Structure formats: structure tokens, C-alpha cells
Amino acid sequence: MSFDGEAALPPSNRDWFFPSTAPTLLTAPSSSSSSSSKALNSRRPPLFPSTRRNPKPYLGQSRPPIATKSFPSSSSAPSSRSPSPPPTFVARGDPRYAGIRRKVSFDSAQTSENARSVGREATPGLRPSADSSSRTVSSRSRIRNRWSLVVFVVVALTCLSSLLHKNFMLQNEILHLQEELSILHSKIQSCGVYSLLALRNNIPVQSDEKPNKTLKTSAIFASLAIISVSLIAFKYIDYLSRLRGTMNSEAVSLKKQLAYRVDVFLSVHPFAKPLVLLLATFLLIGLGGLALYGVTEDTLADCLWLSWTYIADSGNHANSIGFGPKLVSLSISFGGMLIFAMMLGLVSDAISEKFDSLRKGRSEVIEDSHTLILGWSDKLGSLLNQLAIANESLGGGSVVVMAERDKEEMELDIAKMEFDFKGTSVICRSGSPLILADLKKVSVSKARAIVVLAEDGNADQSDARALRTVLSLTGVKEGLQGHIVVELSDLDNEVLVKLVGGELVETVVAHDVIGRLMIQCARQPGLAQIWEDILGFENCEFYIKRWPQLDGMHFEDVLISFPEAIPCGIKMASCGGKIILNPDDSYILQQGDEVLVIAEDDDTYSPSKLPMVGRGYLPKDFTVPKSPERILFCGWRRDMEDMIMVLDAFLAPGSELWMFNDVPENERERKLTDGGLDFSRLENISLVNREGNAVIRRHLESLPLESFDSILILADESVEDSAIQADSRSLATLLLIRDIQAKRLPYSEDLVSYVSGGSFSHGTWIGDMQQASNKSVIISEILDPRTKNLLSMSKISDYVLSNELVSMALAMVAEDRQINDVLEELFAEEGNEMQIRSADLYVCEDEEMNFYEIILRARQRKEIVIGYRLADAERAIINPPDKDMRRTWSDKDVFVVIAEKE
């Protein structure tokens, strides 16, 4: 309401400037407080300051009188109320208020609110506190800010929705025009001149095909619905899981169950991840194609193909035109980037897993007729070397090694051996022989031979593991093509392993074989080298083959029928394939019999025409009386009782066996008794116990070392797990014994010992030891092949290389399981054995004969001569090549024969 003139006010309210809504604002001052009211009115600022630039008329002047209305005071009593003076009026034409009437305009609500605030300031009893006023102002400001924000959001959403609506409307119009243009273009092409004339004459061409806008809209809504339903379903499952959690705190949420099922599916099925990725790709192609079909004019097939191009190449969406196609193509491209990132991760993981599988030896071995070695020990290097030599004639072969070690470590250790494998490939795989899946991984059913190595350490534990391995091998469903060769540590466990494996198993008891071999070599110096030549594939070895042209011949004629081999026995078909060593000369070969020979290789020998050989006569009777012997054992082996029993069978009555070790005497008897030794059954030897340390000189000096015929230095049981430590102890004991013997034996001036590369004269420490070595025989059990060179250079001991000999025996049995029967008889207490005989038992001094004639002369004693060693030679020659060449023999020469045990 403007105060422009007097006519603007109603007649009833012309006396008041303000409405009656604020009665406390304009109160007439009472008579009792007139002075205070005047003072208050003088200090009060004007209610409506002038909007003029110079409001100076009010400075220093009292406020112009304003019409006021008298109200009863709340503080005065009604009885004391005095009559109010009549109201005074201000003239409407007063020039002092003209500016206010012209410039100020208020509505009723705002005017009343201002009046009330001014009244509260003017009335001392109604003034509000500062805190309440500040809170009121702050709350009002927050409300204003919120309303302003809401208004801004509403306006922005309205503008955005209108823009989107206009955009989609324009897009639909563009699509409609493009469809009409395409229809008209097709009509022009199909109708030719008539259509052109019709168009020129403004004749409308009716189209039978109407754009299916409903279908495109449905495609957009379908794609959006699929995405929305998926999100809602996910939220619904999460909501249900929370509801179930409130009802039962122990129940598993549906979200966790779904994640578990997905995890199981991806873990169990090998192609689950590529399948899920393929389904995601098809789903994205379908949704993207539907969305593109709704925002473009292309057909559905073209949109699906366009969706695939966006997925395959994220840069193709740059050619999109329009807001809708750009938005859809951008979404498809983003999804395609995610899919191809996942596919790249899967491919990278698959390649890494494949290389990791190859590196760790997890891939399957595709081999046939290969040799399979299960386990890892110090004998593996020598075994691989012997198998490589055996396969050299075949152009090489395949050897697969499976052990519970890392593949790279196995290959590195094999490379350090520096063997020439001669074309044989060695394949390493990591796995356990107790697991059938690992056995199938190395093609166990197609292997021609399976070698089970004994583990280093406790003998019982090693044999128990070998037994479990045999059980696993017999459980292969496909069956085994080859045989099983098992290395055992204890002879007592051999029966159990053969019981489990049956006819498939051949056992080699390493400890027992070495013990028996040491006893034979102690009684016959030089026999260790002969065994090394026969067991290994580098020289001559045993072979069994059938020769039909020899059927009907006597064994005596068979002996001289092979120029490149030496027959040793017959595998009799009539006895179920039993091998007979050194049969009678009168035995006639039957159909199906096979001949056991010693030859360089299986393809280097064949029978030929019988040569003309004179038999001759032996120079003297074969009488070698047995005399008592004194033998010393230094150290303690696990199978000591077996060695004692074998030695009792070989030695003459009255012999003594001295045992020197650090095991207490009362404990020795208990160990020997627990091992099965019956002291009352010892017929030829008596036991002498001495306690001491074999590497301490003063302990060895207490023994009569110069009086022993043979000394056996055993790999002590306490250090046999470490080959280096055991060999160091044996070598130290050997040097101490030889030094003590050299100081006790009488001096011989005419003794000079020569070795390869120089000579050692008397006065040097090694020369004294060589002199002592001619008086007694010392056999050292050596576990590490590197120690062999030290002993061969010094020539102070006739050594036995135990690990290498066992590896040779395992390789020979792996190549032909029938050879195990031959070795068992040669190492047994009864039957035939390998011996070294002096030449004067077969030839006279300076007699000239060929090797065939010596073979026939040895048959008069029922012996088979397999080789010889000349007096000036260091090594024996097994299976001489020129058997028909005549030579002059000396009585210092020796012959190697196979003869029955005495």
C-alpha cells in the first residue's frame, strides 16, 4: 500500500500510519512516566529513515510528533488509570513525510513483523535475549539456504529434462525424416521415370512400409529393463540376506552362498572362466545391439554387428552421430574394454601357469619303453651314466626321473655331474611315487623298467617307503609293461617286498651285496676291479640270448663257439627258465635253451664254426690247502651279523675275526643277537672284540696290525648318511694303518713301486705304505666316487666303490632282470663265485698257448676262464678279443675264473 496521498488511506484509518496488528508498538506515554517516554523517544532512531541522499533535517532535532494511541499499561492498576488525552493527528500534507510515502511500500505481514520487532526494542520489559535472537536468525538463514538449494535443483532438473525431451524429439524427427528419405529414394530407384514424373507433378507416393517406432522404443526399454532387473535382483538378494540375518544370526546370507557357488564352479570346472567371459561377451553384444537398434535407423542384425565392433575395438564409437548413439556406443566400448582386460588376464594367467607347470615338472611325459627312476640318492649319477652307456648301441634312449624335489634343482644337480649321456635324454619330473596321479604323469604303465632307489638315512624307513612304492605300482589300473627293480637297505625286508610285488619285482639289497663283495675282495686282492668291469656297461657284461643253431651241441663245444664272447651258463627251458652257471660239459642244449655269455654288447657276438683246439693236460694237481686267517674289521656296519656268517663259511677252521670299533662290547653282543647271529653256530672263526676309535693313532697302535692277512675298513654306521664324512673317516683310518704297518715291517731294499706319472722310492711316506701294502690286504668301503682317484693314485689299498657298484648292479638288472639271478648266485655263500687263480695251475713256465686251449684245460677242473691279467699289467682283460692268438704265459700271470665255492 503506497502512501501517495490522503485518498489512499481509508477514512477509518486516516488517523494511523500503522495497522492495528501491533498494539504494543505505539503506546501513549502515561503521566507517571512522561519524562522517561520523552527521553526514550528522543533516543529512538526513526522507524523509516529517509531514502534521500541527505537525511540532515533530523540531525540534532527531536523526532516529529506522530499520532499515537493510548493503551492501558500493564504495570499500572486499573483503578489508577487516568483518561488518555485525545489523539493528535499529523497532517497528511506534511512535507517531512512525503519522501517516505513515495519510496516505501509494505505488505501487511511484513509491516506487522517489523512493527513487532521495533516494539520489542522500544519496550524495556519485552526485549529478547541475544542468544535467542541469534538462534532465530541462524535457523531462518538455514531454511532460506535449503529452500534456495531445492529451488535450484528443481529448476536444473526441469531444464535438463526439457533439454533431453527436446533432444529426443529432434532425434525422432531426424529418424522419421531419414526413414522417409530412404523410402522415397527406394521408390525413385524402383519406379524410374514414372516416379520422377509423379514427383514433379506433386503426386504423393504412398509407402507400404511404415517405420516401426514401437519396436525401436521397445528395444530401448528392454535393454534398460534387463539392466534394471539385474540391479534390483542383486539388491533384493542382499535385502533378503539381511532379513535372514535378523531372524537367524547363524544362517549364511544368500550373497555369501551365491559367491560360494560361483567360486566352486570356477574352481571345479577348468573351462569355467573362459565360458563366463564368453557369456558376458554375448550378453553385452545383445544388450548393446538392442540399445543401438532403438537409437539408430539400422536393422537389428547390423546393430548387433556394430555392437561387436565396439567391443572388439573401443575406438569405433568415435564415428557415432547424435547423443543417443554416442551414449550407447560409449557404454558398449567401456564394457568391451573390461571384457578384453579380463580376457587378457585369463590368457596371461594361462600362459604363466603353463610355463610354471613346465618349469616345476608338472606336465605329462609322453614316452614309451623308457626307464623310470623313482627317488633320489647319491647313486643316481652312476646309475644314469650306466644306463646311457647301455643305450648307446641303440642310438640313445629316454630316462625319466621322478622325485619329491624341484625340477630345476634336479636338472641343475644332473648338469653338475658332467656325464656324457651319449644321446640318452634325461627327463625330470617333480612328484611322489606314492600318488597314482603322479605315476600316470610319467607314463609308468609304458616303462620297460622301473627302478626304485633307496632313500638316504634310516634303513627301516627307507625300506618301508620302498614297500609303499611297490604297492602303488601294483595298483596301476593299466598294468605295468616292464619289471620293478627295488633297492633295499636291509636283507630282512626282501621277503616282504617280494611278497607284495610278486613276479614283477627284482630286489637288490645294497648293503648285503657290498658286504659280500668286500669279503670276496679281502680274500682275493684285485677282484674289486674285475667286478667293476663286469658290472658296468663300459667293458664286458652279462647277456642272455637264444641261438637255435646251437641246439644239440655239448656245452664244452659251446664254450669255443663264440670268438667275441665267453659262455658262462645255460638258461634251461626244461627247468622253467632257471639259469645254471658253469654246467657240466656233457650237457646238451635243448630246444628253447638260451646261452649266458660275457660280451661287450648284445649285438657284438654270434656263434661261428668250431675251431680246432688241442686240450692238453694240467701241469699239476689243483690242491690249494686252506689255512687259518686273521681278519680285522674297523668300524661297525648295520649288517655286521650277515658279514660274520658269510665269512665263517669262506674261512678255514681256526681263523680269527677281530672287531675294532667304538661300540661297547656288551652292546655288540646284544646287537648281533638281535640281528639273528647264533654264536654257537660259528664253526670256523672266533670273535675277538677291541674297543677304540679308528681315527685315533694310539688306539690303532694297540692292535697287531702287521699280523692281519686282511683288513676291512667299513663305512661306520654313525656317519654312513654322509658320504663325504664316511669317506674322510675311512681314508684317515687307511693312512694311519699303513703308516703304522710301514714302521713295523722290516725294510726291503729291492722294493720299488711305480705308479702312473712317476715312481716312489724308499724313504718317502707313500713308498713305505706301498711296501706295507704288499704284505697285507686292506679293503676300504668308499661311498663317494671322487675318493676313488685318491686311492688309485697311491695304490695303498684295494678299494671297493660301493655306491658305484650298486648303481651298476641296478642298471644291469634294469636292462635285463634275468641277470639278477646270476648276481645272487655269485654273491651267495654256496654255488659258483668269481675267483683269481695263478697261471701255474693251467700252463707250464714259458708255455705257448692260445686262450681257447686254456679254456678247455680249465674245464678239467670244472672252471670257466673269463679273462687274465699279465704280470706287468695293472688291470685284467675280460673276454680277450684274439682268443685264437698264441702267446707265451708266465707263472706270475693270473687268470679270472668262475668256479664252485670251496
C-alpha positions, 0 to 999 in steps of 0.5 A: 500500500503506497502512501501517495496521498490522503485518498489512499488511506481509508477514512477509518484509518486516516488517523494511523500510519500503522495497522492495528496488528501491533498494539504494543508498538505505539503506546501513549506515554502515561503521566507517571512516566512522561519524562522517561517516554520523552527521553526514550523517544528522543533516543529512538532512531526513526522507524523509516529513515529517509531514502534521500541522499541527505537525511540532515533535517533530523540531525540534532532535532527531536523526532516529529510528533506522530499520532499515537494511541493510548493503551492501558499499561500493564504495570499500572492498576486499573483503578489508577488509570487516568483518561488518555488525552485525545489523539493528535493527528499529523497532517497528511500534507506534511512535507517531512513525510512525503519522501517516505510515502513515495519510496516505501511500500509494505505488505501487511505481514511484513509491516506487522513483523517489523512493527513487532520487532521495533516494539520489542526494542522500544519496550524495556520489559519485552526485549529478547535475549541475544542468544535467542535472537541469534538462534532465530536468525541462524535457523531462518538463514538455514531454511532460506539456504535449503529452500534456495538449494531445492529451488535450484535443483528443481529448476536444473532438473526441469531444464535438463529434462526439457533439454533431453525431451527436446533432444529426443524429439529432434532425434525422432524427427531426424529418424522419421525424416531419414526413414522417409528419405530412404523410402522415397529414394527406394521408390525413385530407384524402383519406379524410374521415370514414372516416379520422377514424373509423379514427383514433379507433378506433386503426386504423393507416393504412398509407402507400404512400409511404415517405420516401426517406432514401437519396436525401436522404443521397445528395444530401448526399454528392454535393454534398460529393463534387463539392466534394471532387473539385474540391479534390483535382483542383486539388491533384493538378494542382499535385502533378503540376506539381511532379513535372514540375518535378523531372524537367524544370526547363524544362517549364511546370507544368500550373497555369501552362498551365491559367491560360494557357488560361483567360486566352486564352479570356477574352481571345479570346472577348468573351462569355467572362466573362459565360458563366463567371459564368453557369456558376458561377451554375448550378453553385452553384444545383445544388450548393446545391439538392442540399445543401438537398434532403438537409437539408430535407423539400422536393422537389428542384425547390423546393430548387433554387428556394430555392437561387436565392433565396439567391443572388439575395438573401443575406438569405433564409437568415435564415428557415432552421430547424435547423443543417443548413439554416442551414449550407447556406443560409449557404454558398449566400448567401456564394457568391451574394454573390461571384457578384453582386460579380463580376457587378457588376464585369463590368457596371461594367467594361462600362459604363466601357469603353463610355463610354471607347470613346465618349469616345476615338472608338472606336465605329462611325459609322453614316452614309451619303453623308457626307464623310470627312476623313482627317488633320489640318492647319491647313486643316481649319477652312476646309475644314469651314466650306466644306463646311457652307456647301455643305450648307446648301441641303440642310438640313445634312449629316454630316462625319466626321473621322478622325485619329491624335489624341484625340477630345476634343482634336479636338472641343475644337480644332473648338469653338475655331474658332467656325464656324457649321456651319449644321446640318452635324454634325461627327463625330470619330473617333480612328484611322489611315487606314492600318488597314482596321479603322479605315476600316470604323469610319467607314463609308468604303465609304458616303462620297460623298467622301473627302478626304485632307489633307496632313500638316504638315512634310516634303513627301516624307513627307507625300506618301508617307503620302498614297500609303499612304492611297490604297492602303488605300482601294483595298483596301476589300473593299466598294468605295468609293461616292464619289471620293478627293480627295488633297492633295499637297505636291509636283507630282512625286508626282501621277503616282504617286498617280494611278497607284495610285488610278486613276479614283477619285482627284482630286489637288490639289497645294497648293503648285503651285496657290498658286504659280500663283495668286500669279503670276496675282495679281502680274500682275493686282492684285485677282484674289486676291479674285475667286478667293476668291469663286469658290472658296468656297461663300459667293458664286458657284461652279462647277456642272455640270448637264444641261438637255435643253431646251437641246439644239440651241441655239448656245452664244452663245444659251446664254450669255443663257439663264440670268438667275441664272447665267453659262455658262462651258463645255460638258461634251461627251458626244461627247468622253467627258465632257471639259469645254471652257471658253469654246467657240466660239459656233457650237457646238451642244449635243448630246444628253447635253451638260451646261452649266458655269455660275457660280451661287450654288447648284445649285438657284438657276438654270434656263434661261428664254426668250431675251431680246432683246439688241442686240450692238453693236460694240467701241469699239476694237481689243483690242491690249494690247502686252506689255512687259518686267517686273521681278519680285522674289521674297523668300524661297525656296519648295520649288517655286521651279523650277515658279514660274520656268517658269510665269512665263517663259511669262506674261512678255514677252521681256526681263523680269527675275526677281530672287531675294532670299533667304538661300540661297547662290547656288551652292546655288540653282543646284544646287537648281533643277537638281535640281528639273528647271529647264533654264536654257537653256530660259528664253526670256523672263526672266533670273535675277538672284540677291541674297543677304540676309535679308528681315527685315533693313532694310539688306539690303532697302535694297540692292535697287531696290525702287521699280523692281519692277512686282511683288513676291512675298513667299513663305512661306520654306521654313525656317519654312513648318511654322509658320504663325504664324512664316511669317506674322510673317516675311512681314508684317515683310518687307511693312512694311519694303518699303513703308516703304522704297518710301514714302521713295523715291517722290516725294510726291503731294499729291492722294493720299488713301486711305480705308479702312473706319472712317476715312481716312489722310492724308499724313504718317502711316506707313500713308498713305505705304505706301498711296501706295507701294502704288499704284505697285507690286504686292506679293503676300504668301503668308499661311498663317494666316487671322487675318493676313488682317484685318491686311492688309485693314485697311491695304490695303498689299498684295494678299494671297493666303490660301493655306491658305484657298484650298486648303481651298476648292479641296478642298471644291469638288472634294469636292462635285463632282470634275468641277470639278477639271478646270476648276481645272487648266485655269485654273491651267495655263500654256496654255488659258483663265485668269481675267483683269481687263480695263478697261471701255474695251475693251467700252463707250464713256465714259458708255455705257448698257448692260445686262450681257447686251449686254456679254456678247455684245460680249465674245464678239467677242473670244472672252471670257466676262464673269463679273462687274465691279467699279465704280470706287468699289467695293472688291470685284467682283460675280460673276454680277450678279443684274439682268443685264437692268438698264441702267446707265451704265459708266465707263472706270475700271470693270473687268470679270472675264473668262475668256479664252485665255492670251496 
